[in-house]
Amino acid sequence: MNFFEVETGLTNDDIENRVLYVINSSEFKKWVETKSSFWKSWINENEFKPETGNFLLLPNKTGIVEAALLIIAEQTSSNLNNGDKFLDVYNWENIWQIANVAKKCPSGVWKLESYNKILQKDQFYLGWGLAQYKYDFPESKYKAQPKQNKSNKKEKCKLAKLYAPGSENITALIRGIYLCRDLINLPANFLNTTQLADISSRLANKFSAQYTLYSGKDLKKHAPAIYIVGNAAETPPCLIDFNWGTNGPKITIIGKGITFDTGGLDLKPSKAMEIMKKDMGGAAHALGLASAIMETNLRVKLRVLIPAAENSVSEKSMRPLDIIETASGMPVEIGNTDAEGRLVLADALFHAKQENPDFVIDFSTLTGAARVALGTECPALFCNKTKTAKKLVSISEKIDDPLWQMPLFAPYERFLKTETSALSSTGQSGYGGAITAALFLQKFIGKELNWAHIDVMAWNLNSRPGRPKGGEAMGLRTVYHYIAELAKNY
């Protein structure tokens, strides 16, 4: 399966194309005056209203579609000189409006045109690209693909594509999101720990990163909590560790890689287990983000850590109230065996800490409590640096990749205490579960390093433009832009 060469719907081929006019409602009247009487009549006959999001295909006199019209959110010029080209979008709604349109445009290559010539195109490229994603059952990706006819660049396109010159960075980001979505969508029998390690190795090799895999006896010594969590499964646990880049800030990305979660001896109900193939969603985010960083060649020293295990049931399963070792040397008392994600992250965070990175981010499908608090579409952000938290939330708002900060409420640390010297993995209270989980993780990374933890659903329960049902990258774009800014200012 090739996860790294994907069709994003964006092209740099300057071939004969159809025009997609993107204008706001206040420009509509003047724009119509510049068009042919035929188009004027067509617009009138269709009773087209210049309201945000409205879309209309525009045919020629023979009935062939040659253009289209999209009314976008009102643009302002106040954001034009505020720094980052991509972050200073006029209106984030445009991402999803163009995603909706991308599915309605006939095949061919389309070109964006605006009336006033002031158009931040990156947001449109992003929306168009995200709309092209389609998950295929893995077997279809094994089939041989027909060879392209390179001798005829003007051969008719079978898909609607967007002419997007200078979109290399956006394309890389879209590919990272596709990778994240694909990995989450894969059935657990197609993506076990061994296969996850293989895909990670292939990604590392693609960008000449230094790859290390800890497994077996080496894992038991290096990361005992990961070993214990995955010891009951048919496929063995491992810790994936790769490094890329020689200059810039030290960035460490960690992703929870539980390839399937039965809950262990505290077995999940069947309905709750149904989509637990997505419990490696944190690992998918880490690999997708790393892919985008490496492909855009951000000036960072990147490290990726993925603790991979399957939380299964056998005679080797960990039990409630077992006391286990961790890489830090801190003993942990197992509360509920279904709270395994924080255990594997504990070892990864400890090893991340040893290099004193400038920023550590972990993604994980960690708690149902975060979903209860914020729903499925708004990931919970925990961060031990106020400045970092504010920056991440600010970016997320600008690009409509939502995050919501929740507190590392120190008084709740008392719930992690036990009657022994061990730290409780789940806490003694049934309330504030997302907070106590984050506080547990903080025990292994500390309070001094610049660290953020994102508790993410990683799954769309239903489809929206550019965001199909199934595996989803949530917060990935936000963190990418935060890291890009760190690299720029280093």
Secondary structure in CASP SS format (residue, H / E / C, confidence):
PFRMAT SS
TARGET T0000
AUTHOR 0000-0000-0000
METHOD secondary structure of the structure
MODEL  1
M C 1.00
N C 1.00
F C 1.00
F C 1.00
E C 1.00
V C 1.00
E C 1.00
T C 1.00
G C 1.00
L E 1.00
T E 1.00
N C 1.00
D C 1.00
D C 1.00
I C 1.00
E C 1.00
N C 1.00
R E 1.00
V E 1.00
L E 1.00
Y E 1.00
V E 1.00
I E 1.00
N E 1.00
S H 1.00
S H 1.00
E H 1.00
F H 1.00
K H 1.00
K H 1.00
W H 1.00
V H 1.00
E H 1.00
T C 1.00
K C 1.00
S C 1.00
S H 1.00
F H 1.00
W H 1.00
K H 1.00
S H 1.00
W H 1.00
I H 1.00
N H 1.00
E H 1.00
N C 1.00
E C 1.00
F C 1.00
K C 1.00
P C 1.00
E C 1.00
T C 1.00
G C 1.00
N C 1.00
F E 1.00
L E 1.00
L E 1.00
L E 1.00
P E 1.00
N C 1.00
K C 1.00
T C 1.00
G C 1.00
I C 1.00
V E 1.00
E E 1.00
A E 1.00
A E 1.00
L E 1.00
L E 1.00
I E 1.00
I E 1.00
A C 1.00
E C 1.00
Q C 1.00
T C 1.00
S C 1.00
S C 1.00
N C 1.00
L C 1.00
N C 1.00
N C 1.00
G C 1.00
D C 1.00
K C 1.00
F C 1.00
L C 1.00
D C 1.00
V C 1.00
Y C 1.00
N C 1.00
W C 1.00
E H 1.00
N H 1.00
I H 1.00
W H 1.00
Q H 1.00
I H 1.00
A H 1.00
N H 1.00
V H 1.00
A H 1.00
K C 1.00
K C 1.00
C C 1.00
P C 1.00
S C 1.00
G E 1.00
V E 1.00
W E 1.00
K E 1.00
L E 1.00
E E 1.00
S E 1.00
Y C 1.00
N C 1.00
K C 1.00
I C 1.00
L C 1.00
Q C 1.00
K C 1.00
D H 1.00
Q H 1.00
F H 1.00
Y H 1.00
L H 1.00
G H 1.00
W H 1.00
G H 1.00
L H 1.00
A H 1.00
Q C 1.00
Y C 1.00
K C 1.00
Y C 1.00
D C 1.00
F C 1.00
P H 1.00
E H 1.00
S H 1.00
K H 1.00
Y H 1.00
K C 1.00
A C 1.00
Q C 1.00
P C 1.00
K C 1.00
Q C 1.00
N C 1.00
K C 1.00
S C 1.00
N C 1.00
K C 1.00
K C 1.00
E C 1.00
K C 1.00
C C 1.00
K C 1.00
L C 1.00
A E 1.00
K E 1.00
L E 1.00
Y E 1.00
A C 1.00
P C 1.00
G C 1.00
S C 1.00
E H 1.00
N H 1.00
I H 1.00
T H 1.00
A H 1.00
L H 1.00
I H 1.00
R H 1.00
G H 1.00
I H 1.00
Y H 1.00
L H 1.00
C H 1.00
R H 1.00
D H 1.00
L H 1.00
I H 1.00
N H 1.00
L C 1.00
P C 1.00
A C 1.00
N C 1.00
F C 1.00
L C 1.00
N C 1.00
T H 1.00
T H 1.00
Q H 1.00
L H 1.00
A H 1.00
D H 1.00
I H 1.00
S H 1.00
S H 1.00
R H 1.00
L H 1.00
A H 1.00
N H 1.00
K H 1.00
F C 1.00
S C 1.00
A C 1.00
Q E 1.00
Y E 1.00
T E 1.00
L E 1.00
Y E 1.00
S E 1.00
G H 1.00
K H 1.00
D H 1.00
L H 1.00
K H 1.00
K H 1.00
H H 1.00
A C 1.00
P H 1.00
A H 1.00
I H 1.00
Y H 1.00
I H 1.00
V H 1.00
G H 1.00
N C 1.00
A C 1.00
A C 1.00
E C 1.00
T C 1.00
P C 1.00
P C 1.00
C E 1.00
L E 1.00
I E 1.00
D E 1.00
F E 1.00
N E 1.00
W E 1.00
G C 1.00
T C 1.00
N C 1.00
G C 1.00
P C 1.00
K E 1.00
I E 1.00
T E 1.00
I E 1.00
I E 1.00
G E 1.00
K C 1.00
G E 1.00
I E 1.00
T E 1.00
F E 1.00
D E 1.00
T C 1.00
G C 1.00
G C 1.00
L C 1.00
D C 1.00
L C 1.00
K C 1.00
P C 1.00
S H 1.00
K H 1.00
A H 1.00
M H 1.00
E C 1.00
I C 1.00
M H 1.00
K H 1.00
K H 1.00
D H 1.00
M H 1.00
G H 1.00
G H 1.00
A H 1.00
A H 1.00
H H 1.00
A H 1.00
L H 1.00
G H 1.00
L H 1.00
A H 1.00
S H 1.00
A H 1.00
I H 1.00
M H 1.00
E H 1.00
T C 1.00
N C 1.00
L C 1.00
R C 1.00
V C 1.00
K E 1.00
L E 1.00
R E 1.00
V E 1.00
L E 1.00
I E 1.00
P E 1.00
A E 1.00
A E 1.00
E E 1.00
N E 1.00
S C 1.00
V C 1.00
S C 1.00
E C 1.00
K C 1.00
S C 1.00
M C 1.00
R C 1.00
P C 1.00
L C 1.00
D C 1.00
I E 1.00
I E 1.00
E C 1.00
T C 1.00
A C 1.00
S C 1.00
G C 1.00
M C 1.00
P C 1.00
V E 1.00
E E 1.00
I C 1.00
G C 1.00
N C 1.00
T C 1.00
D C 1.00
A C 1.00
E C 1.00
G H 1.00
R H 1.00
L H 1.00
V H 1.00
L H 1.00
A H 1.00
D H 1.00
A H 1.00
L H 1.00
F H 1.00
H H 1.00
A H 1.00
K H 1.00
Q C 1.00
E C 1.00
N C 1.00
P C 1.00
D C 1.00
F E 1.00
V E 1.00
I E 1.00
D E 1.00
F E 1.00
S E 1.00
T C 1.00
L C 1.00
T C 1.00
G H 1.00
A H 1.00
A H 1.00
R H 1.00
V H 1.00
A H 1.00
L H 1.00
G C 1.00
T C 1.00
E C 1.00
C C 1.00
P C 1.00
A E 1.00
L E 1.00
F E 1.00
C E 1.00
N C 1.00
K C 1.00
T H 1.00
K H 1.00
T H 1.00
A H 1.00
K H 1.00
K H 1.00
L H 1.00
V H 1.00
S H 1.00
I H 1.00
S H 1.00
E H 1.00
K H 1.00
I H 1.00
D C 1.00
D C 1.00
P C 1.00
L C 1.00
W E 1.00
Q E 1.00
M C 1.00
P C 1.00
L C 1.00
F C 1.00
A H 1.00
P H 1.00
Y H 1.00
E H 1.00
R H 1.00
F H 1.00
L H 1.00
K E 1.00
T C 1.00
E C 1.00
T C 1.00
S C 1.00
A C 1.00
L E 1.00
S E 1.00
S C 1.00
T C 1.00
G C 1.00
Q C 1.00
S C 1.00
G C 1.00
Y C 1.00
G C 1.00
G H 1.00
A H 1.00
I H 1.00
T H 1.00
A H 1.00
A H 1.00
L H 1.00
F H 1.00
L H 1.00
Q H 1.00
K H 1.00
F H 1.00
I H 1.00
G C 1.00
K C 1.00
E C 1.00
L C 1.00
N C 1.00
W E 1.00
A E 1.00
H E 1.00
I E 1.00
D E 1.00
V C 1.00
M C 1.00
A C 1.00
W E 1.00
N E 1.00
L C 1.00
N C 1.00
S C 1.00
R E 1.00
P C 1.00
G C 1.00
R E 1.00
P C 1.00
K C 1.00
G E 1.00
G E 1.00
E C 1.00
A C 1.00
M C 1.00
G C 1.00
L H 1.00
R H 1.00
T H 1.00
V H 1.00
Y H 1.00
H H 1.00
Y H 1.00
I H 1.00
A H 1.00
E H 1.00
L H 1.00
A H 1.00
K H 1.00
N H 1.00
Y C 1.00
END
